[in-house]
Amino acid sequence: MTGYAMADLAGENLRLLQGPDTEREAVADLHEALRTWEPTTVELTNYRADGTPSATASPCSR
């Protein structure tokens, strides 16, 4: 899906999937949900290893 090998992602922060069109407000909403243990789902534009954008729904639940 991302074009990255699992070995390339091991130990990495998944922020590496973000890029210039990643919605900063949605990222902030996701961080706040994690901080407060509140369930949420955000839509993000992430990027594959080859640089192409990819729409991603990122759910976060308890």
N, C-alpha and C positions, 0 to 999 in steps of 0.2 A: 504494500500500500504506500509506504513512504519512500521506497527505493533504498533505504538504509538496511544494512545487514544487522542482525541482533548484536553481533560482536561490536559493531560501530557505535551502538546506542548504550551498551552496558556501562553503567556508571556515569552517564551523561544526563544533564538536565534537558528535559524535552523542550526547553525554550529554543533549542537549536532548530526546531521546526518552524519557528516564527520568522516573519520577514516584514518587508515594508508595508504590506497591506493587511497585516494581522491587526484585528480590531483591539486597540489598547483598552477601551472601556470594557469589552467582554473579558479580557485577561484580568483586569482589575476586579470585575464581578466574580470571576472564578477564584481568585486569591481570597476575596472577602468570604465567599462561601466556605472555603477550606479553613479559614481562620475561625469562623463562627460555627462550623459544623452544620451549616444549613444546606439542604439539597438545592441544586440548580442545574440547569443545562444551558450552555452557551454555544453559539455558532462562531467558529473561528476560521479565518483563512490561514492555513499553515502551508508549508512548502515542502515538496519532495526533495530528495537528494539531488535531482537534476535541475532544481530551481523552479519547477512548474507549481503554480498555486493549487491548493486542494481545500475544498470546503470540508470542515470537520465539525460535527456535533460532539461536544465534550460534556458528558453528564458527570455530576458529582453528587453522591448520595451518602447517607450514613451507613 
